[in-house]
Amino acid sequence: MWASVLASGVRLRIIRLTRTQAMTNKELAERLDRDPATTLHHVRKLVDAGLLEPQSPRRGNRGAKEIPYRSKGLPWAWGPQNEGPIAEAMLAAFLSEAGELDMKDVHQVRFVLDLAPERREEYERRLEELFDEFDHDPVTPDTERTAVYIAVYPSL
C-alpha cells in the first residue's frame, strides 16, 4: 500500500522533517527549495496514505489560514519491502540531505567485512536492534536531530 507513496525522496524528507514538529506546506516548500504546488502534491499523497496528519489550522503572517502537518512515523523494517523504488528513494533523500551539509559535519566510514551468511544475518539483526532502540527515545528540548543512513550490500 505504501510502496508507491514512499518511492519518492521528497516524500521521505517530508516525513522526516515533520517527525518532531508540524510544518505547513509553505514551510516545507521553503525548506526543500521546491515549488509550493509540487510540495502540496506530495503532502496530499502522504495524508491520503495515513503517513502525515493535518494539525489544527492556524493563521499565517498575513492572516491566511495555514494547515501544519505532522508525521505519524514510518513503517520501517529491513528487508524486501525496502527494495526497488523505495530503496532508490531512500538513497535520493540521503544524497539530497547530505548535499545541503558541510561535509565536516558528516561523520562517515566505509569498510568491507568478510562475513559468513549467518554472521551477516547477525550483523544486520544487531544493526536493526540498535536502530529500534534509539528510534524510540523520547523527543525532549535538549535532543538533537540526527540522521543516519546505512547501506549493507555485497562488495564486488
C-alpha positions, -999 to +999 in steps of 0.1 A: +000+000+000+027+025+010+052+013-017+043+039-044+039+067-018+073+060-002+090+057-036+099+094-035+129+110-019+109+142-014+081+124+005+107+106+027+122+140+035+088+155+043+081+126+067+115+132+084+111+170+086+076+167+103+086+139+127+091+161+157+075+194+146+045+202+125+052+222+093+029+239+068+031+233+031+048+267+027+074+259+053+081+225+037+084+241+002+109+267+015+129+241+034+130+217+004+136+245-021+106+233-040+075+249-056+046+250-031+022+234-056+046+205-060+051+201-023+014+202-017+010+173-042+035+152-021+018+163+012-016+152-001-002+118-011+012+113+024-020+124+041-041+101+019-018+072+028-021+080+065+016+088+069+010+126+075-016+141+097-031+176+094-030+196+126-053+224+138-053+253+113-036+284+123-032+320+109+000+328+090+019+361+090-006+377+066-037+363+082-042+334+057-053+300+071-024+276+072-025+239+080+005+224+096+012+187+091+029+162+114+044+128+105+028+097+120+061+079+116+074+055+091+066+018+088+103+009+085+116-026+086+146-040+070+141-064+041+125-068+008+099-041+014+128-016+011+139-027-023+134-012-058+118+022-059+117+027-021+154+019-018+161+043-046+140+070-029+159+064+004+192+069-014+179+100-032+167+115+001+201+108+018+220+124-011+198+154-012+201+160+026+238+153+026+243+177-003+230+205+019+256+199+046+291+210+051+309+177+048+329+184+080+296+178+098+291+143+083+308+115+102+312+086+078+330+054+074+332+029+046+345-006+052+342-041+039+336-071+061+342-107+053+312-125+068+297-159+065+260-158+057+249-164+093+273-137+106+259-112+080+224-121+092+235-115+128+252-082+118+220-069+101+198-081+130+220-062+156+220-031+134+182-032+133+180-037+171+203-007+177+182+014+153+150+003+170+164+011+205+174+046+196+144+053+174+121+051+204+138+076+226+115+104+236+119+138+220+129+165+246+140+201+243+177+190+246+176+163+218+194+170+186+180+156+154+205+132+139+201+115+105+216+081+098+220+063+065+232+027+065+236+005+034+246-031+036+255-045+002+277-071-015+312-057-022+321-066-058 
